Amino acid sequence: MASGHPKLPKKTPATILSKRAIFSALKDIDDDNAARNRVLAMEEEFRKRIDGHLTALPTANAEFRKFNTSPFVLMFYSRQQNYARVKQIEKDIVPAKVFSSMETSAGRMVETVVLPIYGWQVVPSSMHSIESVLDGRKTVSDGTFMAATLKSGPRCLNDEMSKDIGKDVVANVHAWAKSHGSSKVDFTYGVLYGTKKQSNKKDWHVLRNIEESLDTSAKIISPCDGQWSLSYQESKLDVTATVRVGIEWWDYLGGENTWIELCAALIRVCISPTGDTLQTANYVISDLKDILDLSSIPKSFNVALLQKSQLEWLLFLARHFCDELAP
């Protein structure tokens, strides 16, 4: 079914983040021992996993047959760069493949590192099990079984995947509840970055497919018509399904500012601090200068978690979690 379904939420407001609020939250994290410890724990685990991943990436002595490049893309790109010799494009193939290789595993690595920090379990990727559709799970004190299917970005889903996830939830939700001794299941389709406005709306269709796959004995309490959530009862089981994108997911996982804790950990691992004075840069990407502008932040701003040279990286990452960055 096309994405323009009549029951789709009609207007999705833009997610706007304030730079001042972001750095205020970073200061709060820096002043909170528990939050600092979470950042440092993620940093340690990310460092081990990222370094291990990088050693397995393609290197300069890799064989061409292993790159699986598109000859058409190579030709189009060569025209764009006005290349005349194969040697010229060869230097671009390795980094392009590195990006591709990272994209297939980066999201799962983030899940594996971050979920346990906030009290969730990572669900093993075993085929044909009742929980194979899940990536994370947690049982809370009131007996609710919290389950999550996660995707790395807001446009990772197609119609077939949306349909399969919806059917899997309906087919297995009772088994999840029984396995974990629960009478209520709270299912989330979560996206690690982006916003609902950036979504191709296939994620909402997960809810529609759940609703349309229900047995006639199920009682729909709150339909997904115009909503990003759905709830129903079936055989004494209460089920809630919700789409949570970007910051909504991280807030749900670990509370307010969880996404900033994650970003701080990644910056500490991946970006070397420098004492060099920040120079005005000329960017090819037209809006990058405004995104990275730190003029609204007091010059006296200082935290232990990040060095001054790393602060622009927090804004660079933050732009992936919003539709607009305001001063």
C-alpha positions as a printed NumPy array, in Angstrom:
array([[  0.   ,   0.   ,   0.   ],
       [  1.328,   3.46 ,  -0.855],
       [  2.746,   5.682,   1.861],
       [ -0.09 ,   8.175,   1.355],
       [ -2.56 ,   6.042,   3.319],
       [ -5.583,   8.055,   4.527],
       [ -4.923,   7.073,   8.168],
       [ -1.36 ,   8.418,   8.201],
       [ -0.692,  11.173,  10.76 ],
       [ -1.473,  14.299,   8.782],
       [  1.061,  16.816,  10.034],
       [  4.388,  15.937,  11.54 ],
       [  5.913,  18.932,  13.322],
       [  9.586,  19.675,  12.765],
       [ 12.034,  18.688,  15.478],
       [ 13.97 ,  21.833,  16.377],
       [ 16.935,  21.703,  18.733],
       [ 18.48 ,  24.696,  20.448],
       [ 22.266,  24.868,  20.558],
       [ 22.087,  26.554,  23.961],
       [ 19.89 ,  23.748,  25.279],
       [ 22.23 ,  21.09 ,  23.889],
       [ 25.26 ,  22.565,  25.633],
       [ 23.283,  23.167,  28.807],
       [ 22.381,  19.476,  28.786],
       [ 26.031,  18.577,  28.181],
       [ 26.957,  20.625,  31.272],
       [ 24.291,  18.794,  33.3  ],
       [ 25.738,  15.451,  32.157],
       [ 29.244,  16.623,  33.011],
       [ 28.095,  17.546,  36.53 ],
       [ 26.247,  14.254,  37.151],
       [ 28.392,  11.325,  38.286],
       [ 25.962,   8.656,  37.06 ],
       [ 25.671,  10.268,  33.626],
       [ 29.449,  10.732,  33.36 ],
       [ 29.971,   7.095,  34.277],
       [ 27.551,   5.998,  31.546],
       [ 29.444,   8.085,  28.975],
       [ 32.78 ,   6.636,  30.092],
       [ 31.419,   3.07 ,  30.051],
       [ 30.127,   3.539,  26.499],
       [ 33.425,   5.111,  25.487],
       [ 35.397,   2.109,  26.711],
       [ 33.15 ,  -0.405,  24.965],
       [ 32.965,   1.603,  21.741],
       [ 36.739,   1.892,  21.614],
       [ 37.18 ,  -1.875,  21.732],
       [ 34.48 ,  -2.608,  19.2  ],
       [ 35.274,   0.178,  16.738],
       [ 38.977,  -0.645,  16.714],
       [ 38.164,  -4.298,  16.113],
       [ 35.817,  -3.36 ,  13.285],
       [ 38.318,  -1.037,  11.628],
       [ 40.968,  -3.741,  11.386],
       [ 38.566,  -5.821,   9.284],
       [ 37.791,  -3.078,   6.764],
       [ 39.2  ,  -3.064,   3.208],
       [ 42.792,  -1.904,   2.997],
       [ 44.954,  -0.52 ,   0.238],
       [ 46.226,  -3.997,  -0.627],
       [ 42.748,  -5.507,  -1.004],
       [ 41.871,  -7.309,  -4.225],
       [ 39.564,  -5.534,  -6.673],
       [ 37.245,  -8.558,  -6.954],
       [ 36.255,  -8.074,  -3.31 ],
       [ 34.912,  -4.556,  -3.758],
       [ 31.762,  -5.417,  -5.773],
       [ 31.679,  -1.941,  -7.282],
       [ 29.11 ,  -0.807,  -9.836],
       [ 30.783,  -0.139, -13.197],
       [ 28.094,   2.43 , -13.963],
       [ 28.719,   4.407, -10.78 ],
       [ 32.446,   4.314, -11.453],
       [ 31.854,   5.773, -14.918],
       [ 29.446,   8.493, -13.768],
       [ 31.764,   9.544, -10.955],
       [ 34.762,   9.584, -13.319],
       [ 32.914,  11.964, -15.6  ],
       [ 32.048,  14.21 , -12.656],
       [ 35.724,  14.336, -11.657],
       [ 36.944,  14.56 , -15.27 ],
       [ 39.214,  11.563, -14.785],
       [ 41.384,  10.279, -17.643],
       [ 43.147,   7.287, -16.057],
       [ 41.969,   4.366, -13.903],
       [ 44.671,   5.302, -11.384],
       [ 42.698,   8.441, -10.588],
       [ 39.534,   6.663,  -9.489],
       [ 41.378,   3.891,  -7.686],
       [ 42.127,   6.208,  -4.762],
       [ 38.364,   6.808,  -4.313],
       [ 37.294,   3.156,  -4.298],
       [ 38.825,   2.142,  -0.962],
       [ 37.258,   4.942,   1.173],
       [ 33.924,   4.467,  -0.603],
       [ 33.959,   0.778,   0.296],
       [ 34.955,   1.603,   3.864],
       [ 31.87 ,   3.808,   4.233],
       [ 29.677,   1.068,   2.776],
       [ 31.112,  -1.571,   5.089],
       [ 30.612,   0.63 ,   8.14 ],
       [ 26.993,   1.388,   7.275],
       [ 26.068,  -2.282,   7.434],
       [ 27.373,  -2.731,  10.976],
       [ 27.486,   0.661,  12.729],
       [ 23.844,   0.632,  13.836],
       [ 24.047,  -2.835,  15.323],
       [ 27.249,  -1.92 ,  17.122],
       [ 25.555,   1.109,  18.695],
       [ 22.664,  -1.077,  19.852],
       [ 24.999,  -3.698,  21.305],
       [ 26.977,  -1.123,  23.276],
       [ 24.243,   1.233,  24.448],
       [ 21.283,  -0.996,  25.367],
       [ 22.99 ,  -2.733,  28.329],
       [ 24.155,   0.624,  29.721],
       [ 20.512,   1.568,  30.257],
       [ 19.331,  -1.791,  31.605],
       [ 18.166,  -3.446,  28.374],
       [ 19.231,  -6.781,  26.94 ],
       [ 20.473,  -7.172,  23.381],
       [ 18.472,  -9.912,  21.636],
       [ 20.742, -12.362,  19.794],
       [ 20.198, -12.411,  16.033],
       [ 19.003, -16.009,  15.871],
       [ 16.914, -17.03 ,  12.891],
       [ 13.419, -18.494,  13.208],
       [ 13.003, -17.828,  16.926],
       [  9.998, -16.134,  18.516],
       [ 12.156, -13.066,  19.196],
       [ 14.056, -12.929,  15.905],
       [ 12.285,  -9.681,  14.964],
       [ 13.541,  -7.998,  18.155],
       [ 16.82 ,  -6.216,  18.823],
       [ 16.294,  -5.24 ,  22.472],
       [ 14.163,  -6.301,  25.442],
       [ 13.551,  -5.47 ,  29.089],
       [ 11.102,  -6.583,  31.763],
       [ 10.213,  -3.838,  34.238],
       [  9.02 ,  -4.03 ,  37.842],
       [  5.301,  -3.899,  37.004],
       [  5.709,  -7.   ,  34.819],
       [  5.567,  -5.203,  31.476],
       [  7.704,  -6.793,  28.771],
       [  9.36 ,  -4.007,  26.773],
       [ 10.493,  -5.061,  23.307],
       [ 12.122,  -3.113,  20.503],
       [ 12.897,  -3.566,  16.838],
       [ 15.552,  -1.05 ,  15.842],
       [ 16.717,   0.411,  12.549],
       [ 19.664,   2.728,  12.125],
       [ 17.974,   5.492,  10.112],
       [ 14.577,   6.993,   9.217],
       [ 14.483,   5.61 ,   5.667],
       [ 15.687,   2.049,   6.219],
       [ 12.296,   0.384,   5.801],
       [ 10.387,  -0.757,   2.721],
       [  6.839,  -2.059,   2.322],
       [  7.81 ,  -5.718,   2.581],
       [  9.852,  -5.208,   5.749],
       [  7.05 ,  -3.178,   7.303],
       [  4.577,  -5.949,   6.56 ],
       [  6.857,  -8.666,   7.945],
       [  7.501,  -6.796,  11.191],
       [  3.79 ,  -6.174,  11.74 ],
       [  2.921,  -9.813,  11.182],
       [  5.783, -11.01 ,  13.396],
       [  4.609,  -8.872,  16.289],
       [  1.052, -10.194,  16.113],
       [  2.198, -13.804,  15.66 ],
       [  4.674, -13.801,  18.551],
       [  3.515, -11.259,  21.125],
       [  1.721, -13.883,  23.24 ],
       [  4.809, -16.092,  23.242],
       [  6.949, -13.115,  24.345],
       [  4.582, -12.42 ,  27.221],
       [  4.491, -16.056,  28.318],
       [  8.265, -16.46 ,  28.054],
       [  8.861, -13.422,  30.264],
       [  5.92 , -13.915,  32.643],
       [  4.203, -10.727,  31.525],
       [  0.595,  -9.68 ,  31.075],
       [  1.471,  -6.542,  29.14 ],
       [  3.767,  -5.993,  26.153],
       [  5.082,  -2.58 ,  25.151],
       [  6.556,  -2.896,  21.644],
       [  8.605,  -0.16 ,  19.992],
       [  9.71 ,   0.246,  16.42 ],
       [ 12.697,   2.492,  17.078],
       [ 15.011,   4.452,  14.82 ],
       [ 18.487,   5.398,  16.056],
       [ 18.643,   8.84 ,  14.424],
       [ 16.511,  11.164,  12.325],
       [ 13.011,  12.525,  12.886],
       [  9.474,  11.525,  11.99 ],
       [  9.426,  14.363,   9.479],
       [ 12.43 ,  12.787,   7.695],
       [ 10.844,   9.335,   7.728],
       [  9.461,   7.789,   4.552],
       [  6.499,   6.782,   6.766],
       [  7.057,   3.069,   6.205],
       [  7.598,   2.882,   9.951],
       [  4.011,   4.012,  10.569],
       [  2.903,   1.177,   8.3  ],
       [  4.315,  -1.253,  10.87 ],
       [  1.451,  -0.125,  13.115],
       [ -1.071,  -0.423,  10.292],
       [  0.12 ,  -3.939,   9.515],
       [ -0.155,  -4.923,  13.173],
       [ -3.71 ,  -3.611,  13.302],
       [ -4.735,  -5.317,  10.057],
       [ -3.17 ,  -8.645,  11.127],
       [ -5.128,  -8.884,  14.388],
       [ -7.597, -11.667,  14.951],
       [-11.247, -10.65 ,  15.108],
       [-11.193, -11.513,  18.821],
       [ -8.781,  -8.655,  19.517],
       [-10.208,  -5.461,  20.968],
       [ -8.557,  -2.3  ,  19.642],
       [ -8.324,   0.231,  22.465],
       [ -6.534,   2.985,  20.553],
       [ -6.214,   2.639,  16.752],
       [ -3.239,   3.96 ,  14.787],
       [ -5.518,   6.226,  12.736],
       [ -3.595,   9.516,  12.637],
       [ -1.363,   8.333,  15.487],
       [  2.15 ,   6.983,  15.929],
       [  0.946,   4.36 ,  18.392],
       [ -1.574,   1.556,  18.714],
       [ -2.965,  -0.408,  21.65 ],
       [ -5.19 ,  -3.467,  21.856],
       [ -6.248,  -6.349,  24.093],
       [ -6.323,  -9.994,  23.119],
       [ -6.792, -13.039,  25.368],
       [ -6.171, -10.942,  28.504],
       [ -2.943,  -9.552,  27.075],
       [ -2.498,  -5.771,  26.813],
       [ -0.337,  -4.735,  23.882],
       [  0.986,  -1.309,  22.965],
       [  2.977,  -0.612,  19.795],
       [  4.706,   2.721,  19.218],
       [  7.   ,   4.255,  16.611],
       [  9.837,   6.211,  18.225],
       [ 12.312,   8.027,  15.979],
       [ 15.653,   9.506,  16.973],
       [ 15.551,  11.452,  20.25 ],
       [ 12.147,   9.928,  21.112],
       [ 13.735,   6.484,  21.091],
       [ 16.746,   7.504,  23.188],
       [ 14.53 ,   9.333,  25.715],
       [ 12.424,   6.192,  26.003],
       [ 15.495,   3.977,  26.409],
       [ 17.399,   5.906,  29.04 ],
       [ 15.671,   9.184,  29.853],
       [ 16.241,  12.777,  28.812],
       [ 19.619,  13.573,  27.213],
       [ 20.495,   9.928,  26.53 ],
       [ 21.264,  10.835,  22.913],
       [ 23.744,  13.478,  24.097],
       [ 25.444,  10.949,  26.373],
       [ 25.774,   8.655,  23.345],
       [ 27.179,  11.441,  21.158],
       [ 29.665,  12.478,  23.851],
       [ 30.912,   8.899,  24.137],
       [ 31.344,   8.582,  20.37 ],
       [ 33.187,  11.903,  20.119],
       [ 35.543,  10.92 ,  22.937],
       [ 36.4  ,   7.705,  21.102],
       [ 36.551,   8.926,  17.527],
       [ 37.692,  12.571,  17.567],
       [ 41.146,  13.604,  18.744],
       [ 41.126,  16.886,  20.689],
       [ 43.42 ,  19.635,  19.48 ],
       [ 44.691,  22.819,  21.016],
       [ 44.736,  24.624,  17.692],
       [ 42.644,  27.774,  17.481],
       [ 39.438,  27.159,  15.573],
       [ 39.773,  28.721,  12.152],
       [ 36.906,  29.901,   9.956],
       [ 36.441,  27.193,   7.341],
       [ 35.016,  27.322,   3.85 ],
       [ 32.55 ,  24.434,   3.511],
       [ 31.356,  22.874,   0.279],
       [ 28.056,  21.898,   1.955],
       [ 26.205,  25.213,   2.022],
       [ 24.533,  25.043,   5.461],
       [ 27.394,  23.401,   7.365],
       [ 28.842,  26.734,   8.495],
       [ 25.575,  27.687,  10.226],
       [ 25.174,  24.218,  11.73 ],
       [ 28.648,  24.341,  13.318],
       [ 28.457,  27.993,  14.397],
       [ 29.332,  28.212,  18.106],
       [ 28.917,  31.97 ,  18.481],
       [ 25.777,  31.586,  20.625],
       [ 27.724,  29.561,  23.221],
       [ 29.564,  31.605,  25.896],
       [ 33.335,  31.609,  25.403],
       [ 33.648,  30.621,  29.06 ],
       [ 31.769,  27.35 ,  28.465],
       [ 33.842,  24.442,  29.7  ],
       [ 33.189,  20.777,  30.465],
       [ 35.548,  17.927,  31.289],
       [ 33.878,  15.376,  29.004],
       [ 34.675,  17.21 ,  25.768],
       [ 37.463,  19.593,  24.811],
       [ 36.667,  22.891,  23.122],
       [ 37.876,  21.615,  19.759],
       [ 35.385,  18.744,  19.986],
       [ 32.312,  20.892,  20.623],
       [ 31.572,  21.485,  16.929],
       [ 31.328,  17.707,  16.548],
       [ 28.434,  17.646,  19.003],
       [ 26.532,  20.047,  16.744],
       [ 27.54 ,  18.01 ,  13.702],
       [ 25.997,  14.905,  15.296],
       [ 23.016,  16.813,  16.715],
       [ 21.936,  17.848,  13.22 ],
       [ 21.269,  14.164,  12.51 ],
       [ 18.645,  14.133,  15.299],
       [ 16.62 ,  17.168,  14.265],
       [ 15.115,  19.046,  11.342],
       [ 16.626,  22.365,  12.377],
       [ 19.304,  23.661,  14.745],
       [ 18.466,  26.997,  16.341],
       [ 20.899,  29.174,  18.3  ]])
